[in-house]
Amino acid sequence: MIYILAGDIRTGKTTAVLNWANQRDDVDGWLCPDNENGKRCFLNVKSKVEYELEIESEVESTKVVSIGPFNFLRPAFKKANDYLISLTSENKRQYIIIDELGRLELNKEGLHTAAEDLIPKFLDEDTEHLILVVRNYLLDEIIEHYDISEYRILKKEDLKSLL
């Protein structure tokens, strides 16, 4: 089953998923919170280890992908994509989180590789669940881009109702 947690920018989507995941032992994937320096990082849901993602200024252009004023490390996205793809061969009956799908993914950057690989595997799945975090204004584009035919839209408060 695919769940799409949709909400506006900076309304606590990531925090809500983190709080929900912290109460469970069957959740894995990546969250993209702000770290103590106000920069986005990757947080492994299972291990709670943070990885640098957003940087202040461009380094080698081959190692950075930029969108608007934000600069992100390509190697961090590679690590996240590889990890997410590896999860489908592991534990069953779990939730996998991809936070978040946005403009980068629509441009086939960021977490696009994992989303493209995982979404078809979860379309008809009843025992494993994929939670995608998406901004409201990109919801229709993401659904169309990844051809997501079966899904359930969630609000933050709906997370508590997930089995």
Backbone bond lengths (Angstrom), bond angles and torsions (degrees), N, CA, C in turn:
res aa  C-N    CA-C-N  psi(-1)  N-CA   C-N-CA  omega(-1)  CA-C   N-CA-C  phi
1 M - - - 1.452 - - 1.518 109.26 -
2 I 1.314 115.75 139.17 1.457 121.19 176.75 1.523 108.52 -107.06
3 Y 1.312 114.40 127.03 1.459 122.34 173.59 1.520 107.42 -111.56
4 I 1.316 116.45 138.15 1.457 120.92 176.60 1.523 107.70 -118.57
5 L 1.326 115.12 112.14 1.456 120.59 175.46 1.521 106.92 -85.87
6 A 1.317 115.75 108.71 1.462 121.24 -175.96 1.520 110.05 -110.02
7 G 1.308 114.93 142.09 1.458 120.08 177.90 1.508 110.16 -171.61
8 D 1.310 115.10 169.76 1.455 120.39 179.47 1.526 110.61 -76.20
9 I 1.327 115.34 169.38 1.463 122.29 179.05 1.524 109.57 -62.05
10 R 1.342 114.67 135.56 1.463 122.59 173.57 1.526 113.63 57.11
11 T 1.350 115.52 42.93 1.463 119.59 177.91 1.523 112.21 -112.12
12 G 1.343 117.46 10.95 1.453 120.22 174.50 1.517 116.21 92.25
13 K 1.324 117.27 20.71 1.469 119.97 179.25 1.525 110.98 -60.77
14 T 1.318 116.17 -50.14 1.466 120.83 -178.08 1.523 110.62 -63.98
15 T 1.307 117.72 -43.46 1.465 121.20 179.10 1.520 110.96 -61.83
16 A 1.313 117.20 -41.25 1.469 120.75 179.08 1.526 110.89 -63.09
17 V 1.334 117.02 -43.37 1.470 119.57 179.19 1.524 110.15 -66.50
18 L 1.328 117.56 -40.39 1.462 120.79 178.46 1.522 110.96 -61.30
19 N 1.319 117.72 -46.73 1.468 120.72 179.21 1.518 111.31 -61.68
20 W 1.319 116.98 -40.84 1.467 121.33 178.24 1.531 110.39 -65.16
21 A 1.326 116.60 -46.36 1.472 121.39 -177.91 1.528 111.64 -64.54
22 N 1.322 117.00 -33.92 1.468 120.30 -179.72 1.522 113.10 -65.46
23 Q 1.319 117.48 -15.25 1.467 121.61 179.01 1.525 112.83 -96.01
24 R 1.328 116.86 5.57 1.465 121.02 -174.39 1.524 109.51 -131.41
25 D 1.329 115.69 162.06 1.466 119.81 175.06 1.522 111.86 -118.56
26 D 1.328 117.22 10.17 1.467 121.57 -178.46 1.526 111.97 -116.80
27 V 1.338 116.41 30.60 1.462 121.70 -177.71 1.518 109.03 -123.21
28 D 1.321 116.14 138.57 1.457 121.70 177.65 1.520 107.85 -146.27
29 G 1.302 116.44 175.21 1.453 121.48 178.96 1.511 111.30 122.33
30 W 1.331 115.19 -156.99 1.465 121.96 -176.68 1.512 110.95 -126.95
31 L 1.321 113.98 137.87 1.453 121.74 168.64 1.517 107.21 -112.28
32 C 1.310 116.07 158.84 1.466 120.44 -177.60 1.532 109.84 -126.58
33 P 1.342 116.63 68.62 1.475 118.99 179.22 1.520 111.39 -82.43
34 D 1.316 115.70 172.98 1.459 121.04 170.44 1.526 107.42 -85.32
35 N 1.340 116.60 139.09 1.464 119.79 176.89 1.526 109.76 -85.32
36 E 1.327 116.21 -173.75 1.468 120.10 -177.59 1.529 113.10 -64.90
37 N 1.329 118.07 -16.96 1.464 122.12 177.23 1.530 112.64 -92.85
38 G 1.333 116.20 3.60 1.454 120.12 -179.95 1.514 114.41 80.58
39 K 1.332 117.19 9.93 1.464 122.05 178.85 1.533 109.34 -101.58
40 R 1.316 115.69 147.26 1.464 119.33 177.41 1.522 109.50 -70.72
41 C 1.318 113.90 141.17 1.460 120.30 176.46 1.523 106.93 -135.62
42 F 1.317 115.91 169.02 1.458 120.55 170.34 1.514 107.52 -96.29
43 L 1.316 116.26 135.54 1.453 122.76 175.44 1.516 107.67 -120.19
44 N 1.332 115.70 118.74 1.454 120.00 176.68 1.528 107.43 -72.24
45 V 1.319 116.48 122.15 1.459 121.67 -174.70 1.520 111.76 -62.54
46 K 1.324 117.06 -38.96 1.467 121.42 -175.90 1.524 111.65 -77.32
47 S 1.312 117.52 -50.69 1.470 120.88 -173.86 1.528 113.43 -88.99
48 K 1.321 117.24 -17.90 1.476 123.95 -176.57 1.529 112.74 68.02
49 V 1.321 117.38 17.02 1.458 121.97 178.64 1.530 108.40 -84.29
50 E 1.341 115.67 134.66 1.457 121.97 177.84 1.522 110.48 -96.17
51 Y 1.343 115.26 145.35 1.456 121.85 175.98 1.519 108.12 -128.59
52 E 1.319 115.85 138.84 1.458 121.17 179.22 1.525 109.84 -62.23
53 L 1.323 115.68 136.13 1.457 121.28 178.84 1.531 110.84 -129.26
54 E 1.326 116.92 -57.38 1.460 120.68 -177.33 1.522 109.53 -91.62
55 I 1.321 114.77 136.02 1.458 119.22 177.09 1.520 109.24 -122.53
56 E 1.314 114.89 160.14 1.467 121.42 -174.86 1.523 112.39 -67.11
57 S 1.310 116.30 -50.59 1.464 119.19 -176.45 1.519 109.18 -134.93
58 E 1.300 114.71 164.82 1.458 119.21 -177.27 1.519 111.46 -66.79
59 V 1.318 114.43 138.34 1.459 121.70 168.19 1.512 104.92 -103.51
60 E 1.312 117.70 -146.60 1.464 119.85 175.50 1.521 109.79 -51.56
61 S 1.305 117.52 127.04 1.466 120.20 -175.17 1.524 113.11 -60.71
62 T 1.311 118.70 -26.14 1.459 120.41 178.61 1.527 111.56 -72.77
63 K 1.322 117.21 -16.52 1.463 120.90 -178.74 1.522 112.82 -100.97
64 V 1.331 117.09 1.60 1.464 121.07 -175.04 1.517 109.86 -129.91
65 V 1.326 115.31 140.61 1.451 122.03 169.21 1.525 105.70 -120.10
66 S 1.326 115.93 131.32 1.457 120.61 -176.51 1.518 110.51 -116.04
67 I 1.312 114.14 145.55 1.457 120.94 173.02 1.521 106.39 -143.88
68 G 1.315 115.41 121.53 1.457 119.31 -173.51 1.523 109.00 57.39
69 P 1.318 116.92 -134.73 1.469 120.11 -178.80 1.533 113.67 -85.05
70 F 1.317 117.65 3.27 1.460 121.59 -173.07 1.525 111.91 -100.31
71 N 1.326 115.76 138.42 1.466 123.22 178.08 1.523 108.32 -120.02
72 F 1.329 116.03 124.58 1.461 121.78 -177.05 1.522 110.13 -121.58
73 L 1.314 115.28 147.64 1.459 121.47 -178.75 1.527 110.90 -80.48
74 R 1.319 116.50 121.35 1.470 121.11 177.15 1.533 112.31 -58.45
75 P 1.349 118.89 -42.29 1.467 118.62 179.84 1.539 113.08 -60.06
76 A 1.324 117.71 -30.48 1.466 120.37 177.06 1.527 110.13 -67.21
77 F 1.329 116.52 -41.44 1.464 119.46 177.07 1.528 111.15 -65.64
78 K 1.316 117.30 -38.71 1.472 120.05 178.20 1.524 109.92 -60.95
79 K 1.330 116.19 -47.13 1.463 120.92 179.27 1.536 110.41 -59.07
80 A 1.324 116.48 -45.69 1.462 120.96 -179.00 1.525 111.40 -64.83
81 N 1.325 117.42 -45.19 1.464 120.91 178.35 1.519 111.26 -59.78
82 D 1.331 117.04 -48.47 1.463 120.80 -178.68 1.520 111.11 -60.74
83 Y 1.320 116.36 -42.17 1.469 120.36 -179.43 1.533 110.75 -64.25
84 L 1.322 116.84 -47.34 1.461 120.16 -179.46 1.524 111.68 -60.00
85 I 1.310 117.01 -44.00 1.464 120.47 -179.88 1.525 110.63 -63.62
86 S 1.326 117.66 -35.92 1.465 120.83 -179.79 1.527 112.63 -67.73
87 L 1.313 118.15 -22.51 1.460 121.21 -175.58 1.521 113.90 -67.60
88 T 1.311 117.93 -27.94 1.460 119.29 -176.60 1.516 112.69 -70.32
89 S 1.316 117.48 -17.34 1.468 118.89 178.74 1.532 111.63 -94.18
90 E 1.325 116.54 1.01 1.460 120.61 -177.23 1.521 111.12 -100.62
91 N 1.312 116.30 -129.10 1.457 122.57 -173.68 1.519 112.91 -61.03
92 K 1.308 114.64 142.17 1.454 120.72 174.17 1.526 107.71 -97.53
93 R 1.329 115.14 168.36 1.463 121.74 -179.64 1.524 111.64 57.43
94 Q 1.300 115.19 52.48 1.458 119.25 178.95 1.520 110.43 -135.07
95 Y 1.305 114.23 170.53 1.452 122.61 174.18 1.520 108.13 -108.36
96 I 1.317 115.87 133.87 1.461 121.39 175.14 1.528 106.69 -117.22
97 I 1.338 115.51 132.52 1.457 121.46 -176.33 1.527 110.44 -110.14
98 I 1.334 115.30 134.46 1.464 121.65 169.58 1.527 106.83 -121.40
99 D 1.314 116.01 111.37 1.462 123.20 -178.64 1.522 108.45 -121.59
100 E 1.233 121.10 112.01 1.430 128.30 -5.01 1.516 109.15 -130.84
101 L 1.312 116.22 166.77 1.456 120.69 174.60 1.524 107.58 -98.46
102 G 1.332 115.89 127.44 1.461 120.04 -176.60 1.510 112.39 -151.32
103 R 1.315 115.63 -147.49 1.472 121.39 -176.83 1.527 112.59 -59.62
104 L 1.334 117.06 -40.44 1.480 118.55 178.83 1.521 110.34 -58.03
105 E 1.324 116.19 -46.15 1.462 120.16 -177.23 1.529 111.18 -67.28
106 L 1.321 116.92 -36.15 1.463 119.81 175.92 1.528 111.07 -64.36
107 N 1.331 116.39 -24.51 1.469 122.05 175.45 1.529 112.17 -94.29
108 K 1.326 116.71 14.58 1.474 124.10 178.80 1.530 112.22 62.33
109 E 1.313 115.59 36.63 1.465 123.69 176.41 1.523 107.58 -121.75
110 G 1.321 116.33 -169.33 1.458 121.38 174.69 1.516 112.74 58.94
111 L 1.315 117.12 -124.65 1.472 122.86 -177.90 1.532 112.09 -95.28
112 H 1.306 116.51 20.20 1.467 121.49 -178.21 1.527 112.38 -59.03
113 T 1.316 118.46 -43.42 1.466 120.85 -176.94 1.527 110.75 -58.80
114 A 1.323 117.08 -45.76 1.464 120.49 179.54 1.527 110.89 -67.25
115 A 1.325 117.13 -43.52 1.462 119.99 179.99 1.523 110.84 -61.35
116 E 1.316 116.39 -44.18 1.467 121.01 -179.90 1.533 111.00 -62.66
117 D 1.323 116.90 -36.01 1.456 121.37 179.58 1.530 112.37 -76.78
118 L 1.330 116.77 -43.94 1.461 120.67 -171.89 1.521 114.60 -80.69
119 I 1.304 118.19 -41.07 1.469 120.46 -173.13 1.527 112.74 -54.14
120 P 1.326 120.80 -48.49 1.477 118.55 179.46 1.531 113.21 -60.94
121 K 1.316 117.86 -30.35 1.461 121.87 -178.99 1.526 112.34 -70.82
122 F 1.323 117.50 -22.46 1.459 121.34 -175.93 1.524 113.43 -103.62
123 L 1.323 118.64 -3.36 1.454 120.84 -175.52 1.521 112.76 -61.09
124 D 1.302 118.06 -41.16 1.470 121.23 -178.58 1.520 111.93 -112.56
125 E 1.302 117.43 19.84 1.459 122.48 -175.04 1.529 110.44 -90.54
126 D 1.333 116.05 134.67 1.465 120.43 178.46 1.518 113.28 -106.93
127 T 1.332 117.68 -20.75 1.463 119.24 -174.76 1.517 113.60 -103.77
128 E 1.313 117.15 -16.38 1.458 121.31 175.75 1.517 107.76 -118.48
129 H 1.329 115.13 147.78 1.456 119.42 -173.08 1.518 110.48 -132.38
130 L 1.309 114.74 139.96 1.454 122.06 177.81 1.521 107.63 -114.71
131 I 1.334 116.15 126.35 1.460 121.06 176.46 1.524 107.88 -109.53
132 L 1.304 115.37 118.90 1.460 122.38 178.12 1.522 108.12 -105.97
133 V 1.310 117.01 132.23 1.460 121.40 176.18 1.528 106.99 -101.21
134 V 1.343 115.87 126.26 1.462 121.93 -173.67 1.534 109.20 -141.84
135 R 1.297 115.82 142.04 1.469 120.31 174.59 1.526 109.02 -74.74
136 N 1.323 115.79 142.41 1.472 120.90 -177.91 1.519 113.03 -49.94
137 Y 1.317 117.39 -45.64 1.461 119.65 -173.33 1.535 112.92 -71.28
138 L 1.332 117.64 -11.07 1.466 120.88 177.46 1.533 112.65 -107.87
139 L 1.309 117.04 -0.48 1.463 121.53 -173.34 1.526 112.79 -54.71
140 D 1.305 117.96 -52.86 1.470 120.33 -177.85 1.526 111.93 -63.25
141 E 1.336 116.32 -39.68 1.472 120.07 179.34 1.527 111.23 -64.43
142 I 1.322 117.20 -42.12 1.472 121.19 179.77 1.525 110.06 -64.82
143 I 1.324 117.06 -45.34 1.472 121.09 179.90 1.525 110.16 -59.76
144 E 1.319 116.73 -43.50 1.467 120.62 179.48 1.530 111.26 -69.87
145 H 1.326 116.62 -45.28 1.469 121.64 -177.14 1.532 111.73 -57.72
146 Y 1.326 116.39 -41.87 1.474 120.81 -177.73 1.525 112.37 -99.10
147 D 1.330 117.40 7.14 1.463 122.32 177.31 1.529 110.71 50.84
148 I 1.323 115.53 51.03 1.465 121.18 -179.25 1.524 107.42 -85.40
149 S 1.314 115.69 106.27 1.460 120.03 -174.15 1.522 113.08 -93.24
150 E 1.323 117.18 -27.98 1.464 120.56 179.95 1.518 108.51 -127.67
151 Y 1.326 115.78 124.05 1.456 120.75 -177.06 1.520 108.89 -164.42
152 R 1.308 114.51 167.75 1.456 121.46 174.04 1.525 107.62 -128.70
153 I 1.321 116.46 127.61 1.463 121.34 177.34 1.524 108.17 -80.99
154 L 1.336 115.62 133.59 1.462 121.74 177.81 1.518 110.39 -116.53
155 K 1.304 114.65 149.39 1.457 121.82 164.67 1.526 105.15 -105.10
156 K 1.319 117.20 165.78 1.467 120.53 -177.67 1.523 111.58 -52.75
157 E 1.322 116.98 -43.61 1.465 120.15 -177.12 1.533 113.03 -67.92
158 D 1.338 117.57 -17.67 1.469 121.37 179.28 1.519 112.53 -75.24
159 L 1.323 118.19 -18.29 1.466 120.46 -177.89 1.525 111.27 -57.22
160 K 1.296 117.37 -36.47 1.472 121.70 -177.52 1.529 111.54 -62.03
161 S 1.332 116.64 -25.89 1.456 119.87 -176.79 1.536 114.00 -85.23
162 L 1.336 117.48 -7.01 1.461 119.22 179.99 1.515 110.15 -69.20
163 L 1.300 115.67 133.83 1.476 120.68 -178.80 1.503 112.10 -65.66
